Amino acid sequence: MLGRSIDYNLLPPLRALLEERSVTKAAERMHVSQPTMSTALSRLRAHFDDPLLVRKGLSHELTPLAIRLVAMLPSALGEAERVFQLQSEFDATTSTRSFVIAAVDYAVSRIGPAITRVLSAEAPHVQLEFSIADSALVNAAPESLRTIDGLILPHGYLTNQPHIDLMSDEWVCVIDADSSLGEAPTAEQLLARPWVHTLAAKNGMTPARRQLQIKGMEVSVAAVTPYFQSVPSLVAGTERVALLPRTLGVRAARGFGEVRVVPAPFALDPVRDAFWWHPDHTHDSAHVWLRDMLQHVAQEFIDYPDGDHR
């Protein structure tokens, strides 16, 4: 393969073919004709000297090389897109740059409206994609941060990575609205109940739960979810307990109506959300603008911590 010319335009159809395992479905996904996709497959087979897709009955299977390729393509395509998006100077008013930020759903619901207002006024053509900050991405950091623009996540998961602080909140406990527990249950009462657990860190616990462990307090986990906003539905109608940021807990109690918020009697450090990025992005002019915009938005949460400025 040394010296062979490479057509990078074949990367998207390669990904479509390997993920769909069908020329017809890949053509539909890429919005091209089936003969065009068949031609792309032929060129790819010639390039890799490998059939890539092997018919078995009515379907196709991936060859061993294709299995390796399909695992590499998402990050490879992401890196290629970032290369062509780089600019020596970034003009937010005209740019069509797309930024990808991974975050837990709670953070998106809280900071998203403020970001949207800034983009509408200053960067109307810039696109912002929020992807889920799941355990796989968090546990693979910082390497996984190369393929996205950044990650909104509380302190306690990542260390020694560039970041800017965005917003903070105190922890509260959420219990069923009809729970027999009083308005201020004791730590012993709460710890005796099953718990709902959110996004797992490398050692299998959130920063708040790690603080409990340091204090010698263990909890029995009954359910786990990466979606903070689904926690109230996993608590409602049960004896379960969950820790949530106060803003989300109060919003759930008011809107969902089937849970209530009680103080967390554990003297926990507040949840402090930050925007984390890979050092490779530090000097990208577009990324500098993104970070400046996020710092501007973060000021709103300092001035109006409960969002009462609207």
Order of alpha helices (4+ residues) and beta strands (2+ residues): alpha-alpha-alpha-beta-beta-alpha-beta-alpha-beta-alpha-beta-beta-beta-alpha-beta-alpha-beta-alpha-beta-alpha-beta-beta-alpha
